[in-house]
Amino acid sequence: GINAMAYMHEYAKPFFFEGGEHAVLLTHGFTGTPATVRYLGERLRDAGFTVQGICLPGHGTKLEDMRPVRWQDYLNAELTAVRELKEKYPYVSVCGLSMGGDLTLIAAEQMEVTSCIPISAPMKTQVRFDWAAGALSVFVPVTYWRNGGKVDPNDPMKDYKAGYAGFPTRSVTDLRHLMHLARKNLYAISCPMLVVQSHGDHTISKDSADIILAEAGARQKEMLWLADAPHACTASKACDEIAEHVISFLRKVQNA
């Protein structure tokens, strides 16, 4: 496979596609890049939406750049992007993958948005010992993903998988903080929601989607369960199924 570090594809950069009056903010996850949500962005663009894919602080360059970044920096990047889109477009929806999904939930809790689409958004992780990350980071400063961030060169979605091979161990505490913040205020979400999760996701806790659906204050809540897609489902063979559901959901909420 190709080492994702050496192969920061141009898709790892932020993107903006000018389209119609409904703007969609796409936010990638922890250690990811805009590449992981870019395919969805391209499908939304082709369907007539305006699309912005931001790159979170400390991401899309080199792993060390994550070290000084804290959860507040991630959240500020998200809220600033929403604010800027709201100044220009009458409809602004937020959609995010993994930690980006948690940021999406917090944005919907704190600001008025048209709709909210958390994808593989963790309410709890399946990673053991994440509670000890702060203490562990003294001994193990970098934790590597099991596959070392390697991408199969024959994977048709390989260009959409750019990201880090691991993360500064201490950063898990920032991920956990955003998870708790998102969950604590789910009751404050009033916009329509589409929650996406896969039965094949072994990264986050299985009941994450159920928690979001049960605790969110929104009246209109829809669920898309994927059969066997991985955690980063937007860069997997489920990408078209996700795109079709997202597009029809967004059209519905805009016309409501």
N, C-alpha and C positions, 0 to 999 in steps of 0.2 A: 504493500500500500504506500501511499504518498504521505509523508509526514505533514500534517496540517499546518505546522509552524512554518515550514519552509515554503508552503504553498498557500500563502494568503492571496487567494484569487481576487481579481478585481471586484467580484461580487461581494467581497467582504466589506466593501465601502458603502456608506449611506447612499440611498437612492431617492429620487423624487420623480414621480410621473404625473404630469399635469393632465387633468381630465375634467369631469363634470363638477357639479356643486356639492357632491357628497365626498368628503375627504376621509380617508382611512389611514390612521397611524398604525404602523406595524412595528412591534418591538421584539427583538430577539431575546434569547435567554442568557443565563449565567455561563460565561466562557465562550458563548457563540458569537456570531456576527450577523449583519443584515442578510448575508447569503441564505441563512436558514429560513427566512421568511420572504425571500425575493421571488420565488416561483409563485407564491400566493399573490404577491404584489403585481407580478406580470399578468396573471389571470384577472385580477381586479382592474388593472389598467385597461385590458382588452375589453372588459365589460363596461367601461365608461367612467370608472371612479378616478378621483385624484388620490394618489397613494404616496405616503412618505414612510420610508424605512430608516429609522435612526440607528446610529451606532452608539451603544452605551459607553460612558467614560471608561478608559482603561482596556477597552476591547478592540479587536480588529488590528492590533499592532503586534506587541509581544507580551507574553504572559507576565513579565515583571511589571508591566504598566498597570496591572490590576492592584498591585500592592497598596498604594496610597489611597485608592478609591474606596469610599464608604457608601453605605446604603442611601444616604441623603443625596449623594451625587447622582445615583441612578434615578432616584425619584424626581429630582430637579430636572433632569434631562427629559423625562417623560412629561411632566407637567408643563414645562416650557414649550415643548413641541405641540401639546394639545392647545395651549393658549394661543400660540401663533397661528395654528390652523383655524381656530375659532374666529380669529379676526378677519379671515378671508373667505371662509366657506360657511354656508348656512347649516350644513349637516356635517358633523364630525363624529366618526365612530372610532373606537379604539380596539385593537386586536393584538394579542401578544402570545408568544410561545414560552412556556416554562416560567422562569422568573419574570420574563416579559409579560406573561399572563397575570402574574401577581401585580405588576406595575399597572397593567390595564385595569384591574379591579380597583386599585387604590385611586387611579385617575377618575373612574366612574363614581367612586365614593365621595370624592372631594370636589368634582366639577360637574357641570351639566354637559353630558355628551348624548349623542343620538342613540348609540347602542354600544355594547361591550361584548367582546368575544375572547374569553380566556381559553387558550389551547394548552393542554398538558400542564395546567397551572397547579403547582403543589400547595396543598394546605398542610401537608406533613411530607417528609421525605422517607424513602426506604433505606437511606444511607445510615448505617449504624454509626454510633459515636459522633454524630454531627454536633451534639450538645457539648462535646469536649474539644471542639475544633480550636477554640481560643487557647486552651492550655496545650493542646497537641502541637500547635503551630510553632512553639518554641523548639520542639524536637524535629518536627517534620514540616519544614517551611513550604514545600510544594507537594500537593497530592496529584497524582496522575490518573486520568480516566483509565478504566480497565483496558481499553483497546489502544491507549496511548494517542488517541486522536487520529488514528490512521483511517484513511479513506480508500476503499477498493477502487483501483483505477478503471475497472470495468463497470462501476456503478453509474447508470445513466443520470443519477442525481448528484454525482460527485462535486460538480461545480457549486452546488447549493449547500455544501457541508463544511465550509471553511470555519475553523474555530481553534481554540487552544487545546493542547494535549493534556492539560491539567489546570490547576488553579492554586493561588496562594492559599494554604490551608485556613488561614485566618479569615479569608473572605467568606467562608461558609457562615460565619456569624452575621454577615450583612444579608445574605440570602435568607437566613432564618428570621431576621428582623422584619424583612419585607413580607415574608410569609405570615408572620403573626399580625402585622399591621393590616394586611389585606383581609385576613380572616376576622379580626376583631370588629371591623366596620362594615362587614357585608350587608348588614341591615340597612345601611345608608344608600345602597344602590337602588335607583328607581327606574332607570332606563331598561329597555328590552335587552335580554341577554341570550347569547348562544354559547353553550359550554361544550367544549370538544375534549374528549379523552379517549385513549385506546386501552383495550383489554390487554394489549401486549406491552404496556408501559411498565417497566420494572424499576424505574427511577423514583417515581413519586408514589405516595400511598394510594392504594386502590380506591379509597373512599373520598379522595380529594374532590372529584366532581359532585358526588352526593352531598358533601358538606356545603359546597358553593350553592347548589340548587336549593338545599334546605334552608340555608341561612340568609341568602340574598333577599333584599326587600323588594326586588322587582316583581311586578305582576306578570309580565310576559317573560317566561323562561323556556328555552328550548335546549335539548341535549342531543349531541351527535356522538354516539359510541362507535369507535372504529374497532374492527375485529382484531387485527394483529399487528398494527403499526407500532414502530418503536416510539420512545419518548419524543424525539425530534420529528414528529409525524409530518410536519409541513415539508420536510426534505426527504420524504420516503415515497413508496409507491402509492400511498394513500393521498398524495398531494392533490389529485384531481377531484376525488370525492370531497375533500375538505373545501377546495375552491368552489365547487358547485353549491354546496350547502351555504357557505359564507355569502356568496353572491346573491342567492335567492333570499336569504335572511335580510341582508342589507337593503335589497330592493323593497322588501315587504315593510320594513320599519320606516323607510323614507316615504313610502306612499300611504302609511297609516294615517 
